[in-house]
């Protein structure tokens, strides 16, 4: 049975173009010239896809989007896309926020339209033949995690850009992967990139690709990340670290849905869903002039906030058991048991590095312990460190109370009873600062050195001196 689409537009020429394109894709279509007629057809038929113009004789496309979201018993079941005037991004973003699947601008690019329809129909077919959605990637029964999974299930049914906020190590990439796994692009590539780990001079080539001979060292054509993620999802982690000139180019790529490789004369149409994340306060970055407001509103159509681990301490036993089983499986041995004392210690720890830090703590305990059980002392967490850090600061070179953005945990004032010397106290600060940046960059030492403002050789020396080498 052929899919059935509803086309809502009052311009005969546009309707003919759209229905002809759909017919060539083996899609049957009904046409409505007004909202009232669209409402009548929606009550009479079960459609697989809806495409509506924004300007109609008796209203606009947003009213139809709102109707489908509020009146249907399953509001997200029918994918609906809107047709907007060229350059009218505000209307498109409003439609996406209200639940529209996607949008296409006039004059309608037929190749873009075909890809949009294919994606919408693929999403519709997933409802009829449900499969593994990947939602078990994010473990936890805390209310915040249950709410996050519900939000993921909802936003996965659109193609709108999603901004994922949360602290380092809290699970932002896992959230992005779950959105991808539950969406229509699940069988296509998921490409993740840490924007802070790419050297500035290579960014344009990495994102958009280049042609052979376009610059020194370009010995052959290279596809960029947008092309590598064709049909799938591009996840921009730490997007706040992009320089301003690259933000301009990224904005154009997202809005126009096309890229121009370095040295190419023509633009290439792209078909990717863009998800982005950062541990920074992106609104504050915009206010400070470090992030473009137009790009912020473009990537932040819908925001998902990933809760820090300290706000869902009840999930720590489940997470710890799952992590320990995975570590033991890789080692080919039976998983050790976490004693009640060890679990209590973990529950009382503030986890500035969140789930990633929990993984590191358990892996270290597993490696160093030779018993069948992991006790509190095996976790190597001092009682003082089990309290939330009271002061945080943004750079190892800044003292507390500078008014800067706060990021690294500060181990309190110098206490002769805790630290044998000032050198030991300063090394504790340095160790926490370096560990935090290494966690952010996923142990990319080159990127970590750049963030810390020191040379790679200096970072290697400090890692060895502080006993942080893996």
N, C-alpha and C positions, 0 to 999 in steps of 0.2 A: 504494500500500500504506500502510495507516494505521500511525503510530508505535505502538510497544509499550512500555508502562511497567510497572514492578514496584512495587507498593505493599506495604510491610512494616509491619504493625500488628496487634495482637491485639484491638483494640476494634472490634466489628462496625459500630457506628454511624459511627465515623471512617472505616472502610474504605468503607462505603456512600457517605458524603459525598464522599470523594476519587475513587472510581471513577465516580460520577455526574458530577462536575465534569470529569473527564478525558474521559468519553464525549461530553459536550457540546462538547468541543474536538476531537472526532474522533480521540481517542487510545484505543486498546485497552489494557486493563490486566489484569494477573494479581495476585492477592492472596496474600501469605504471612503466616501468623500467628506465625511464629517464625524464628529465625536459621537453623536446620537446613533448614526448608522454603525459605527464601530462597536458601541455598546450592545446594539441589537445582535450583531453577528457573533460577538463573543458569548452571548447567552445561548446562541443556537448551535455553535460548533466548537469542537476541541482543536485548537490550533497548536502547531509546533513552534511557531515563531511569529513575532509581530514587528512590523517596521512602520514607524509613524513620522510624519512631518511635524515640525514644531509649530507651524502656523496653520491653523484650520479655521474654517468659517465660523464655527461656534465655540472656539476655545483654542487650546494649544496642546502639544504633545505631552507636556508635563501632567496635565489633568488625566490623560490616559494612563501614564505611568503610575500616578497616585491611585487611580481606580483599581488597577491590577494588583497593587500592593495592599490596598485596604479592603477591597470587596471580595476578592477570591479567598476561598478557604485555605488554599496553599499559594500565597502571593508570589513566591519566588519561582513557581513552577514554569511559568511561561516566559521565555526570554524575550525581552522587548528592546529594540534599538531605536534611536531617534535620529532624524535627519535635521541637521542644523545648517544655518547660513554660514558661508565661509568666514572663518575668523571669529565666530561667535562662541568662544570657548566657555563663557560663563554659563550659557544655557546648557551646553553639553555636560559641564561639571555638575550643575544642579540636577540634571536627569540621572547622572550616575549616582549621586548621593541619595536620590530617592529610590534607587533600586533598578535603574535601567541596566541592561546587559552591556551595551556599548553604544557608540554613536558613529555616524558617517557624515561628512561635510559636503555641501554643494559647492561646485558641481560634483556629482557622485562619481567616484572612481570605481569602475566596475570590478576591477581586480580586488580592490579593497572590500567591496560589497560581497563578492563571492566568498572571500575568506571569512568575513563576519558571519555570513549565513551558515557556512560549513561548521564553524565553531559552535554556533547556537544550536544547530541540529545535533551535533555530537553531544552537547550537554544534555539535550532532551533525551537522547538515546540512553545516556547513563542512568537516567531515572527509571527507565523501563528494565534495564539490565544492571542492577546495582552490583558493585564489586568492592574490593577492599579500598577504603577511602584514606587510609594512612593516618586516621585520627589518633591511633595509639602511639604516635610519636611523642605526644605531649602527655606525660603521665601526671596523675594527681587528681584527687577528689575534692580539693579545697574549692569553695564557692568561686573564687577568682579564676581558677583553671576551668571549671565547668562553664563559666560564662565565656571564657576565651574560646573554648571549643565550639560553643554555640555560634559565636561571632564568625569563626573560621568557616563553619558550614554554610553560613549565610553569604559571606563575601566571596566564597569560592564559586558561587553560581553566577557571578558577574565577571566582566573583564576589566573592571575599573582598577586604576592604580591604587595600591594599598601602602600606607606608611605604618611601619611597625616600630613602636617605641619601647624602650626598656633598657635596663642596666646591662653592662657587659656580663656575658655568661648566663643570662636569664633564659635564653632559648629563642631568640629572635629568628635565627636561621631555621630552626625546627618549625617555627610558626609559618615561615614562608614556604617551607617544603610541604607542610600539611595543606596550605591553601592550594598549592600546585597539584598535590596528589588528589584532592577532592574536586578539582575543576575539570573543564573540558580539555585542557592542555596536558592532562596527566601522562599521556603516552608520548609526549614530546620532551625535548631537553629542558632540564632545570640547570641554569648556569648562574653560579654565585661568584661575586667578585668583591673583594675588600677594597673599597675606593682609596683608603688611606695607605694601602701597600703598593700602589702603582706609582713609579716615578713620574713627576709632572711632565717631563719631556716626552714620555711614552703614552700618555693618557689617550690622546686623540687616536693614535694608531690602535691601541688596545680596544677602545670602544667601537670604532668605526672601520678599522682595517686600513690597508694602504695598497697601492699599486707598485709593482716592480719599478725601481729607479726613481721613486718619488722623493727619496732623501737618501743620504749616505747610509749604507747598511741595509737598504731595502732591496735585497737580492731576488725576491720573488713576491708575488701577490700574497697578501695575508688577509683572511677574513677576520672581522672584528667580533666583539662579544655579542653585538646585536644580531649579526648574521649567524653566529654559532648557536644562538638560542632560538633560531627561526621556528616559529610555530609553538614555541614553549614559553618559558618564564625566565626573565632576567632579574636576578636579585642583587640589588646594589646595597651592600652592607657598608656601614659608616659613610653614608652619602654626604654627611656634613663636612667631610674632609676634602671634598672636591674644590679645587680653586675656582674663583669666580668666572674666569674665561671658559672653563670647561662646563660650568653650570649653564651658560648661555647655549652651548652646542647641544647639551643634553636636553634642554627644554625644547629646542627646535625638533630634535629627533622624536621626542615623545609626542609633541603636538602634531607634527606633520606626518608622523609614522614613516619616515624615510631617513636615510643617512647617505652621506657622500664620503667614500673612502678617500684618504689622502692621495692626491695625484689623479683622482678620477674626474671625468668631465660630467658624468651623469649621476643622479641620485638613485639609490636602490630602495625599493619599497620594503618595509620590514613588517613582520607580524609577530610581535612579542607582547607579553604582559609584563609590566614593570612593577616590581615590588621593591621597596626601599626600607632601610632601617638605619638607626644610629642610637648610640647610648647618650648622645648629647640632647639638650633641650633645643629642638630645631626652631621653635618660635623665638627663643632667646637669641639664637644665631642670626635669625632674620633681623631682629631688633638691633643687634650689634653691627649689622651690615656685612656679616660674613657669609650670609646665604641669601640668594635672591628670593624675594617674596613671590614673584610669578612662578618660579620653579617649585617653591614650597606649596603653593595652592594647587599646583598641577599634580604633584606626587602625593599630596595629602588629601585626596578626595575622600578616603575613608581611613581612619586611624584605629589601629589595634594596639592596646597597651599590654605588654607581657609583664605579669607581676613578678617582683623580686622574690627570691626564695624565703627571705625572712618574713614575708607576709603570708606564707603558706607552709608554716613549719609542720603542720599536720601531715604534709606529703613527704617529709624527709624519710621516714621508715620505708615507704614504698620505693622511693627513688634510690635510697641506699641499697636496698635488697636487689633491685633491678640492676644497678650499676655493678654491684659486687658479683652477681651471677654472670654478667657479661665479661668482667675481668677474668673471673675464674675459668669461664668457657674458653677464652682465648689462650689461657695458660694451660688448658687441658687438665685441670684439677677440680676437685669438689670445692664449692664456695665455702669460705669460712663463715661462722655465725657472728653477727654483731651483738654484743652483750647489751643488756638494758642500760648499763652505765655509758657505753659508747653512744647509744642512741640518744640518751639524755644530753650528753655533751654536744652532740650534733644539733639537737633541737635548740640548745641555748646559745649556739654560735650565730653571729650576725651575718655571715657569708657575704662579704663585700663582693666576692667574685661569683656568687650565685651557684647555679648547678654545675658550671664548669669547675669551680673551685671544689665543690663536693666530690666530683669525679677525681680530681687530682689528689685530694686528701685520702680517699679510699684506695686509690691505686698505690700511693706511697705506703699506706698501712699494710696493704696486701703484700707488697714486695718485701717490706722489712720484717713482718711478723712471721714466725715459724710455728705458730700455734693454730689450732682448729677454730679458734675464736679471736675476734678483734675486740680488744678492750679499750677503755677510754684513753689510757696512756699510750696505746699504739697509734692513736690519731695525731699525736704530737701537737695538741692544742693546749696552750696554757690557759688557766682559768681566767686570767685577765683578758685574754684575746677572745673569750666567749661572750664579751659584752659588746654592744654596738659601738662603733667608733663615734666619739662625740664631735671630732673636728676633722674636716676633709679639706684638701686644698688641691689646686689644679696642676701644680708642677713641683718636682722634687726640689727646685731651686727657690720655691716660694715658702715663706713662713706662714703659719696659720694666721687667720684674721686679716688677710690682705684684701678681702673683698672680691677675690677672683672666683671663677666657677670652681666648685669643689668636687674633687674626684678621688684622690688617693686617701686611704685611711691613715690617720696620723696617730702614732702610738702613745699619745698623751704627753704631759710635761716630763722633763727629766726627773727620774726617781732613783736616787742612789741605792735604794733597797732593791730595785729591780734591774738596774743597769750598773755594771761594774765600772764603766767609764763613759765619758762623753763620746768617745769613738764608737763604742758599742751601741749607744743610743742613736747616733747618726747613721750607723750601718743599718739599724732596724728601719729607719725612715727610707734609706736608699733602697733596701731590699724590697720593701712594700711598693715603692714607686715603680721600680723596674718590673716586679712581678705583675703589677696591674697592667702596664703597657704591653708586656709580653702576652698576657691573656687577651687583650684587645686585638692584637695583631696575629693571634693564633701562633705564637712563637716564630713569627717572621722577624728574624733579628735585624735585618736591614731596615725594615719599616719601623721597628721599635727604636733603633738608634736614631732615626730621623725624628721620631716623635719626641724623644728625650733630648734632642739637640746635642748629641755626642757622636763621636766617630764609631764605626763598627768595631775597630780594634779596641777602643776604650770600653765598649759594651762587653766584649769578650773577656777583657781583663776583670771587669767588675763582676761578671757572672762567676768567674772562677774564684775571685776573692771572697764573694758572699756565699759560695756554695750553692749556686742556683743552676748550674749546668745540668742538662738532662742526660 
